[in-house]
Structure formats: structure tokens, C-alpha cells
């Protein structure tokens, strides 16, 4: 997590080893990031081709906020945000 995204808390990278996927590890990591993020909103992103991550973000409650073209040619970066419950 960092604040390089317009000075907002941004979850930059979540990686789970292939043998541990689909066991709730990634979701637990993201939920912990939400709990510990400074400020009322946490941002993250994923490639359009990463359907499992998009599905998990929606299940957790992230809202799609936009996209960026050209970072990975032919695979736009989808931007998501979640408002933290205080």
C-alpha cells in the first residue's frame, strides 16, 4: 500500500502463490488492507484480463471507478475504490 495515487491510499499489489489461490488468502489480505488503510477510501486496480480479481473486488464491495489505457497494450487497467466503514 502507498499514497502515490494522487496522495490517496492505494493497494498496489496483491499476489497469492498458485498453490494457495481460491482459499481466501487474497481476500483476507485485501480485507486487512481495507482495515488498516489511512483515510476513508482505499483504491486499487487490476487488468481487464484478470477476471478472478475483478470478481473478488466486487464481492468485497469495491466499486469500479474508471480505467487507464496504454499501460499494458490491449489490456486496460481498471481502477476500483472502496469507502471504509468507520
C-alpha positions as a LaTeX table, in Angstrom:
\begin{tabular}{lrrr}
\hline
Residue & $x$ (\AA) & $y$ (\AA) & $z$ (\AA) \\
\hline
Unk1 & 0.00 & 0.00 & 0.00 \\
Unk2 & 1.26 & 3.50 & $-0.75$ \\
Unk3 & 0.00 & 7.06 & $-1.28$ \\
Unk4 & 1.45 & 7.70 & $-4.76$ \\
Unk5 & $-2.05$ & 7.66 & $-6.33$ \\
Unk6 & $-2.97$ & 11.34 & $-6.14$ \\
Unk7 & $-1.90$ & 11.22 & $-2.47$ \\
Unk8 & $-4.61$ & 8.62 & $-1.77$ \\
Unk9 & $-4.14$ & 5.18 & $-0.15$ \\
Unk10 & $-3.59$ & 2.70 & $-2.99$ \\
Unk11 & $-3.31$ & $-1.06$ & $-2.68$ \\
Unk12 & $-0.70$ & $-1.59$ & $-5.36$ \\
Unk13 & $-0.11$ & $-5.32$ & $-5.48$ \\
Unk14 & $-1.65$ & $-8.49$ & $-4.08$ \\
Unk15 & $-0.07$ & $-11.76$ & $-5.12$ \\
Unk16 & $-1.00$ & $-15.24$ & $-3.95$ \\
Unk17 & 1.02 & $-18.30$ & $-4.95$ \\
Unk18 & $-0.70$ & $-20.66$ & $-7.36$ \\
Unk19 & $-0.96$ & $-23.46$ & $-4.78$ \\
Unk20 & $-2.82$ & $-21.15$ & $-2.35$ \\
Unk21 & $-5.30$ & $-19.49$ & $-4.69$ \\
Unk22 & $-9.07$ & $-19.86$ & $-4.22$ \\
Unk23 & $-8.61$ & $-20.47$ & $-0.48$ \\
Unk24 & $-9.47$ & $-16.97$ & 0.76 \\
Unk25 & $-5.88$ & $-15.78$ & 1.19 \\
Unk26 & $-6.15$ & $-12.88$ & $-1.28$ \\
Unk27 & $-9.48$ & $-11.78$ & 0.11 \\
Unk28 & $-8.12$ & $-11.85$ & 3.68 \\
Unk29 & $-5.13$ & $-9.75$ & 2.62 \\
Unk30 & $-7.35$ & $-7.19$ & 0.91 \\
Unk31 & $-9.77$ & $-7.00$ & 3.83 \\
Unk32 & $-6.83$ & $-6.37$ & 6.17 \\
Unk33 & $-5.58$ & $-3.63$ & 3.85 \\
Unk34 & $-9.03$ & $-2.00$ & 3.99 \\
Unk35 & $-8.98$ & $-2.13$ & 7.80 \\
Unk36 & $-5.52$ & $-0.59$ & 8.09 \\
Unk37 & $-5.61$ & 1.93 & 5.22 \\
Unk38 & $-5.38$ & 5.57 & 6.30 \\
Unk39 & $-8.32$ & 7.71 & 5.31 \\
Unk40 & $-11.91$ & 6.96 & 4.33 \\
Unk41 & $-11.27$ & 5.39 & 0.89 \\
Unk42 & $-8.89$ & 2.72 & $-0.42$ \\
Unk43 & $-8.05$ & 2.48 & $-4.12$ \\
Unk44 & $-6.74$ & $-0.46$ & $-6.15$ \\
Unk45 & $-6.60$ & $-1.63$ & $-9.75$ \\
Unk46 & $-6.35$ & $-4.73$ & $-11.92$ \\
Unk47 & $-6.06$ & $-5.54$ & $-15.58$ \\
Unk48 & $-9.22$ & $-6.09$ & $-17.59$ \\
Unk49 & $-7.97$ & $-9.62$ & $-18.32$ \\
Unk50 & $-7.88$ & $-10.51$ & $-14.59$ \\
Unk51 & $-11.47$ & $-11.71$ & $-14.15$ \\
Unk52 & $-10.83$ & $-13.52$ & $-10.82$ \\
Unk53 & $-9.54$ & $-10.30$ & $-9.21$ \\
Unk54 & $-12.44$ & $-8.27$ & $-10.61$ \\
Unk55 & $-14.88$ & $-10.80$ & $-9.17$ \\
Unk56 & $-13.20$ & $-10.73$ & $-5.75$ \\
Unk57 & $-13.14$ & $-6.93$ & $-5.65$ \\
Unk58 & $-16.87$ & $-6.81$ & $-6.46$ \\
Unk59 & $-17.62$ & $-9.43$ & $-3.78$ \\
Unk60 & $-15.71$ & $-7.39$ & $-1.17$ \\
Unk61 & $-17.58$ & $-4.22$ & $-2.13$ \\
Unk62 & $-15.17$ & $-2.28$ & $-4.33$ \\
Unk63 & $-16.79$ & $-0.03$ & $-6.93$ \\
Unk64 & $-15.28$ & 0.35 & $-10.39$ \\
Unk65 & $-14.18$ & 3.95 & $-10.82$ \\
Unk66 & $-12.58$ & 4.15 & $-14.26$ \\
Unk67 & $-9.80$ & 2.76 & $-16.41$ \\
Unk68 & $-6.43$ & 3.65 & $-17.90$ \\
Unk69 & $-5.47$ & 2.67 & $-21.43$ \\
Unk70 & $-1.93$ & 2.02 & $-22.62$ \\
Unk71 & $-0.17$ & 0.67 & $-19.53$ \\
Unk72 & $-0.37$ & $-2.88$ & $-20.88$ \\
Unk73 & $-1.14$ & $-2.75$ & $-24.58$ \\
Unk74 & $-4.61$ & $-4.18$ & $-25.26$ \\
Unk75 & $-5.34$ & $-4.83$ & $-21.58$ \\
Unk76 & $-6.69$ & $-1.69$ & $-19.84$ \\
Unk77 & $-6.09$ & $-1.13$ & $-16.12$ \\
Unk78 & $-9.41$ & $-0.97$ & $-14.25$ \\
Unk79 & $-9.49$ & 1.35 & $-11.23$ \\
Unk80 & $-11.54$ & 0.48 & $-8.13$ \\
Unk81 & $-12.34$ & 2.19 & $-4.83$ \\
Unk82 & $-13.99$ & 1.20 & $-1.58$ \\
Unk83 & $-15.29$ & 3.53 & 1.12 \\
Unk84 & $-14.27$ & 2.26 & 4.53 \\
Unk85 & $-16.88$ & 1.81 & 7.23 \\
Unk86 & $-15.94$ & 3.84 & 10.30 \\
\hline
\end{tabular}
